[in-house]
Amino acid sequence: MTLILALDFGGTKLAAALVNIGSRKWLRYERRLSPANANASSDLEIMRSLIYSLLQDTKPAAIGVSFGGPVDASTGTVRLSHHVAGWENIPLKGLLEDELGVPVGVDNDANVAALGEHRFGAGQGYDSLFYITVSTGVGGGWILNGQPWRGTGGMAGEIGHMVVDPVGPVCLCGKRGCVERLASGPYMAQNAREILENEPQRRGGLRDGEVLRGLVGDDLTLLTGQLVSEAAVAGDDLAKEVLHKAAWALGVGIGNVANLMNPQRFVLGGGVTKAGEDFWQVMRQVARETALPEVDFEIVPAVLGDDAPLWGAVAIASMLV
């Protein structure tokens, strides 16, 4: 049997899995949370321990790697991580090839997850799709004519930094009103928190965020995007307002991308898949209104969940065998 090793360097977690090529079932799988003060060295050390724990006395034919940050896929060099220090210009492909003596492919997590969904998930049977992940940030990855499309410098698919509200709040990237600034989990939590702090006089049943406050015991620092979604589903109007703004931003972004590139499918992964029917309805409606009536597309949830980058890593490695 031909063994494939798949690695996922996420912003907050590290995962590794071993699979027989052609199989859809992990032989072995391990994941570990990054420590709070993680850096590139600590991440690499944890990943090494996962690798040797999985491999035992076996050797893979190839290794595929998903990395949460900009990557030069042609050289396998990590440019940086937005969440973990010390990853600037690290030759990850070279490090792993030197240590394990097998071919390695490395790409950023959105591109890899797009490939995973295309080969093994919601994109099977489609020639063109745009995969969008909505979690800590908002990223995207293209499959065009059945192949990953990365753009000139590997930066294609950055829908998170498409501006949808030029007078909106400032994003981490410095621009105003990016999709990510309105639709990512941490920013949704921040938006809800700011309303609760700045408008304590809001009253009217659940309108003032009572459900939200109840979920965090009045400690607003504990708010997350997931809790905003839960509160909205439970009928909290303030949470609904924040969630609808996020759905609107994502819908405008998707509608514009549909006009520009005309993919068959948009596949959405990350925390957004658990955001509730209301979120999906608003997003689909806004996307449909933003796109030209003649532009056909559908928006579906990803099916591989948190394992999309690992299955994409399997697809990358399979090309090297």
SEMIKOL-383812 format. One line per 3 residues: number of its first residue (from 0); for each residue x negated, y, z negated of C-alpha. Coordinates in pm, 1 decimal. Layout:
REM SEMIKOL-383812
NUM	X Y Z  ...
REM end
This chain:
REM SEMIKOL-383812
0	0.0 0.0 0.0  -114.1 356.4 71.8  -102.5 574.4 -239.3
3	-30.3 948.8 -232.3  -106.1 1177.9 -526.9  115.5 1488.3 -555.7
6	21.4 1781.3 -783.9  226.1 2087.1 -885.3  58.3 2386.0 -1050.5
9	364.7 2587.1 -1159.2  365.6 2917.9 -1346.0  459.9 2752.8 -1674.2
12	425.2 2379.0 -1612.5  188.2 2128.3 -1455.2  315.3 1807.2 -1296.4
15	158.5 1512.8 -1117.1  309.2 1207.1 -950.6  195.3 897.6 -766.5
18	395.0 738.9 -485.3  353.5 477.6 -213.9  368.3 642.8 127.6
21	716.9 594.8 275.5  874.7 535.9 -67.1  1128.3 766.5 -230.9
24	1053.6 652.5 -585.3  769.3 773.0 -806.0  533.5 498.0 -922.5
27	416.8 719.3 -1208.4  502.8 1075.2 -1306.1  376.0 1311.5 -1576.7
30	435.1 1675.5 -1659.3  295.5 1908.0 -1921.4  374.6 2265.8 -2018.6
33	97.2 2521.5 -1974.5  -17.8 2666.2 -2308.5  93.1 3025.7 -2373.1
36	-262.0 3159.0 -2327.2  -336.4 2941.5 -2022.7  -603.7 3029.0 -1769.3
39	-733.4 2856.8 -1455.6  -985.1 2648.1 -1654.1  -726.0 2520.2 -1902.5
42	-478.9 2443.9 -1622.3  -743.2 2250.6 -1428.0  -843.6 2058.3 -1740.3
45	-481.6 1959.6 -1815.3  -428.3 1859.7 -1450.8  -746.2 1646.0 -1455.8
48	-614.0 1457.5 -1757.5  -279.1 1402.4 -1580.0  -456.6 1281.1 -1265.3
51	-672.7 1023.4 -1444.9  -380.4 911.4 -1658.1  -180.3 842.3 -1339.2
54	-454.3 691.0 -1124.1  -599.6 455.5 -1384.4  -820.1 230.9 -1163.7
57	-657.0 314.5 -829.1  -756.1 567.6 -563.9  -510.5 767.8 -349.5
60	-547.6 796.7 28.2  -478.5 1172.8 8.5  -367.2 1445.8 -230.9
63	-104.6 1715.9 -171.9  -96.4 2023.9 -395.2  171.4 2285.2 -459.2
66	45.6 2605.9 -622.8  258.2 2883.1 -776.1  96.6 3183.3 -608.6
69	-57.8 3302.6 -280.7  -274.1 3038.2 -110.6  -482.3 3038.4 207.6
72	-353.2 2702.6 333.1  -616.8 2682.2 609.1  -901.1 2667.1 352.9
75	-707.6 2546.9 47.4  -822.2 2850.5 -151.6  -594.0 2993.7 -420.2
78	-587.5 3373.3 -393.3  -439.0 3438.3 -737.2  -163.2 3342.9 -978.0
81	87.3 3604.5 -1092.6  140.6 3414.3 -1417.7  -193.6 3257.6 -1513.2
84	-526.2 3442.8 -1539.9  -848.5 3340.9 -1368.3  -716.0 3190.3 -1045.3
87	-865.3 3460.1 -820.3  -1020.6 3299.1 -509.0  -1052.1 2948.6 -654.2
90	-1138.3 2684.8 -386.1  -888.0 2431.4 -520.8  -902.6 2200.5 -217.3
93	-1282.5 2185.0 -237.8  -1286.1 2123.8 -613.7  -1044.8 1829.9 -586.6
96	-1212.8 1681.3 -278.0  -1554.7 1696.1 -448.8  -1423.5 1527.0 -760.6
99	-1196.7 1261.3 -610.4  -1351.3 1204.0 -268.1  -1028.1 1205.0 -66.0
102	-866.0 1463.2 168.0  -661.4 1734.5 -4.9  -399.4 1979.1 128.8
105	-298.2 2289.5 -71.6  -20.7 2543.5 -9.9  196.5 2782.6 -211.2
108	497.1 2643.0 -394.1  768.6 2798.5 -176.3  616.0 2662.8 147.4
111	562.7 2323.3 -13.2  916.3 2308.0 -157.8  1054.7 2403.5 185.6
114	867.3 2108.4 331.8  993.4 1882.4 51.9  1358.1 1975.0 113.8
117	1307.1 1942.4 489.5  1156.8 1591.9 475.0  1335.7 1446.7 172.9
120	1623.6 1676.2 68.9  1892.8 1918.1 187.5  1704.9 2001.6 508.6
123	1683.0 1650.5 653.1  1786.9 1649.5 1017.4  1748.1 2027.7 1064.8
126	1484.4 2188.1 1288.3  1497.3 2531.5 1126.7  1556.2 2626.2 766.4
129	1462.6 2891.2 517.6  1406.7 2767.5 164.4  1453.1 3022.2 -115.7
132	1357.1 2961.8 -476.3  1514.9 3185.1 -740.3  1364.2 3141.4 -1086.0
135	1085.3 3341.6 -1254.0  1045.0 3515.9 -918.6  1210.4 3490.7 -576.8
138	1008.4 3326.4 -300.7  1074.1 3171.6 35.4  932.0 2917.7 276.5
141	1001.2 2859.5 645.1  1042.9 2545.3 851.7  1062.0 2634.7 1221.8
144	1082.5 2371.5 1497.0  1030.0 2110.5 1226.3  699.3 2258.4 1105.8
147	599.3 2493.4 821.7  554.8 2851.2 942.6  329.4 3057.9 719.6
150	267.3 3376.3 918.2  -71.2 3531.3 997.9  -210.7 3542.9 645.6
153	15.0 3283.8 484.6  256.5 3546.7 351.0  566.1 3467.6 559.6
156	888.4 3417.3 367.1  849.8 3681.8 94.8  1222.9 3751.0 76.4
159	1179.7 3842.7 -291.6  1014.5 4167.8 -185.8  1264.4 4261.6 81.2
162	1410.3 4596.2 -29.8  1789.6 4585.2 -51.5  1845.9 4892.5 -273.4
165	1590.2 5169.8 -198.4  1702.0 5371.5 -504.0  1719.4 5064.9 -728.8
168	1498.3 4979.6 -1028.1  1120.4 4942.9 -988.8  986.8 4590.8 -928.9
171	658.9 4445.4 -1054.5  523.6 4492.8 -699.6  575.8 4870.5 -727.7
174	866.0 4901.5 -484.0  1226.2 4982.3 -574.4  1526.0 4755.2 -536.8
177	1357.2 4434.7 -420.7  1565.9 4116.9 -411.0  1342.2 3976.6 -687.0
180	1396.7 4284.6 -906.4  1770.6 4225.2 -899.6  1807.5 3846.7 -865.1
183	1526.6 3669.9 -1054.3  1597.7 3518.8 -1396.3  1374.8 3742.9 -1612.4
186	1496.5 4058.7 -1436.6  1862.3 3957.6 -1475.1  1794.7 3916.1 -1847.7
189	1621.5 4256.5 -1856.5  1911.6 4423.8 -1674.4  2164.0 4279.4 -1921.1
192	1946.1 4374.4 -2217.3  1910.8 4735.0 -2100.3  2287.3 4773.3 -2060.9
195	2347.9 4629.8 -2408.6  2084.4 4858.3 -2562.7  2182.4 5174.0 -2377.4
198	2560.4 5137.5 -2383.2  2645.8 4993.8 -2725.5  2978.3 5179.0 -2709.5
201	3109.9 4954.1 -2430.1  3421.0 4789.3 -2560.3  3725.2 4609.4 -2425.5
204	3743.9 4240.7 -2509.6  3451.7 4050.4 -2364.4  3345.1 4354.8 -2162.5
207	3082.2 4467.0 -2411.7  2875.3 4150.8 -2381.5  3014.7 3975.0 -2687.1
210	2953.2 3632.1 -2537.2  2597.0 3733.2 -2448.6  2530.6 3868.1 -2797.6
213	2677.6 3552.2 -2947.4  2450.3 3327.4 -2739.3  2137.2 3499.2 -2872.7
216	2262.1 3581.4 -3222.6  2223.4 3954.3 -3146.4  1847.5 3909.1 -3077.2
219	1840.0 4057.7 -2728.3  1475.2 3955.6 -2676.8  1601.4 3596.4 -2643.3
222	1812.3 3672.9 -2333.8  1733.7 3468.4 -2021.1  1879.2 3454.7 -1671.5
225	2028.0 3114.7 -1754.9  2211.2 3262.7 -2056.9  2342.1 3548.9 -1842.5
228	2483.9 3285.7 -1604.9  2639.7 3090.6 -1893.5  2796.6 3405.1 -2041.1
231	2938.9 3502.5 -1700.9  3097.8 3159.1 -1659.5  3243.4 3200.5 -2012.2
234	3410.6 3526.5 -1903.3  3169.3 3793.4 -2029.8  3230.4 4091.8 -1797.9
237	2891.6 4251.0 -1858.4  2715.5 3925.9 -1768.9  2939.8 3896.1 -1460.8
240	2839.0 4246.5 -1353.8  2467.1 4159.9 -1375.5  2518.8 3825.1 -1203.3
243	2725.5 3980.1 -923.6  2452.9 4238.8 -860.3  2200.2 3953.8 -834.7
246	2428.1 3758.2 -598.3  2482.1 4075.5 -392.0  2105.0 4138.2 -360.6
249	2037.5 3781.2 -255.2  2330.8 3788.1 -11.6  2205.3 4106.5 157.7
252	1858.0 3953.1 189.1  1994.3 3630.0 337.3  2224.5 3811.1 580.8
255	1933.4 4021.2 710.1  1708.9 3716.9 746.7  1990.7 3537.0 932.0
258	2008.9 3826.7 1179.7  1631.5 3839.1 1221.8  1538.4 3470.2 1251.0
261	1864.8 3277.3 1296.4  1778.8 2956.5 1104.5  2037.1 2676.9 1088.6
264	2027.1 2647.2 709.9  1935.7 2839.3 397.7  1843.9 2600.0 115.5
267	1845.1 2755.3 -232.3  1652.4 2606.7 -522.5  1543.2 2709.5 -871.7
270	1769.4 2834.1 -1149.1  2012.7 2978.8 -894.2  2150.3 2631.4 -828.8
273	2297.6 2638.4 -1181.3  2434.6 2994.6 -1164.8  2800.2 2893.2 -1127.0
276	3059.4 2897.1 -847.7  3127.2 3270.1 -884.4  2763.8 3354.6 -804.6
279	2763.8 3132.7 -495.2  3092.0 3275.7 -371.9  2971.9 3638.2 -399.2
282	2634.8 3556.7 -241.9  2786.4 3366.6 51.2  3044.9 3638.1 113.1
285	2786.9 3920.8 108.2  2549.9 3722.2 332.5  2834.0 3662.6 577.1
288	2932.8 4033.9 573.6  2568.5 4144.0 619.3  2498.3 3912.1 913.5
291	2644.6 3968.1 1256.4  2968.3 3774.0 1315.6  2800.5 3581.2 1599.7
294	2518.4 3451.8 1376.3  2591.0 3098.2 1253.2  2427.3 2968.6 934.4
297	2508.4 2786.4 612.8  2380.0 2828.1 257.4  2343.1 2508.8 55.9
300	2188.1 2417.4 -279.9  1856.4 2232.6 -282.9  1888.6 1869.2 -388.6
303	1538.1 1784.0 -513.1  1555.0 2020.9 -811.0  1226.1 2078.2 -995.5
306	1065.0 1799.5 -792.2  1087.4 1982.7 -456.7  722.8 2103.9 -476.4
309	602.1 1751.9 -564.0  789.4 1593.7 -272.2  656.2 1868.7 -46.2
312	306.8 1784.7 -173.0  375.3 1422.0 -71.7  465.8 1545.9 279.5
315	144.1 1753.8 297.2  -70.9 1460.3 186.7  104.0 1221.8 428.3
318	-15.7 1438.5 719.7  -375.4 1382.5 605.8  -359.3 1003.2 601.3
REM end
